[in-house]
Structures are given as structure tokens and as C-alpha cells.
């Protein structure tokens, strides 16, 4: 296995030209993490907003003056190549897709993600490119649809 991986770094909030390719030490999975070789990653509207530090209130958890993590990308699809000693859901060779969430770093060659994160087995019929973009819309709309469904249920039972 190589000793480095590549990623896109965001040294400061701004336009796409702030993105810089960098080489990092290869991440090592912790006890409940998996090392994933990324085959495809998403670039979403949300990624662009986070790169710009917008909306401004988001900087409270992204980093006030510059991105706290410095890496970009949330949606990914790839192959598990190593697992921590407590991982039970996945094994090396498994194809997976999901989200890096606020840890970011999916626009890279490799990433470590906890097995209990937003990660699923990739169906064979689904390409890595299609799988990488699947979660963004669902995760973005879930809070709103859950609230609407919950409010509707309360209204229906109150009648």
C-alpha cells in the first residue's frame, strides 16, 4: 500500500480556485473505522457553499476564519481496503457508498470512515459514479420531510 494519498485542500473560504491538490499521509483506520479507496466522489451545491463559508452562520461549525478541516467533499463510493479490529459490518473488498458528513475529505483518493457512519453496501448494478451522489439529496431533505410527516401525524390524530 502506498504511504500517501491525494486530496483537495481548502486553505481559506472562497471561489473554486482556492482548492489546492495536496498529498497527505495515508490515513490508518481506528478500531471502528474502515479505510476506503475512493472510486468516485460527488461535488454538490452544499460542497460549494461550505467551500465559500456560506451561509455565514455555518462557520460556527465549519470554522470561523477558514475551514477547520481544510478538506472538501462529502459524497463517496469506493472499496474497503482495510478495517479496524472492531469493525463487523464490512470487510476488505466490499464496495460501499455513503457520506463523510462534516468530517469532509471525500474528494480524495482514500478516507477513513467509522463503520456506523452513513455508509452502505453498493449494489453491483450501480456504478460508483451514480452511488457517490445518491445520499446528498436524501440527507438534505430528511429533516424537513421528517418534521412535515411528524406534524401531519399529530394533526391527523388530533382530529
Secondary structure as GFF3:
##gff-version 3
##sequence-region A 1 159
A	DSSP	beta_strand	4	10	.	.	.	ID=ss1
A	DSSP	three_ten_helix	16	18	.	.	.	ID=ss2
A	DSSP	beta_strand	19	25	.	.	.	ID=ss3
A	DSSP	beta_strand	33	41	.	.	.	ID=ss4
A	DSSP	alpha_helix	45	52	.	.	.	ID=ss5
A	DSSP	three_ten_helix	56	58	.	.	.	ID=ss6
A	DSSP	alpha_helix	59	62	.	.	.	ID=ss7
A	DSSP	beta_strand	75	83	.	.	.	ID=ss8
A	DSSP	beta_strand	95	99	.	.	.	ID=ss9
A	DSSP	three_ten_helix	101	103	.	.	.	ID=ss10
A	DSSP	beta_strand	110	114	.	.	.	ID=ss11
A	DSSP	beta_strand	119	121	.	.	.	ID=ss12
A	DSSP	alpha_helix	128	132	.	.	.	ID=ss13
A	DSSP	alpha_helix	134	158	.	.	.	ID=ss14
###
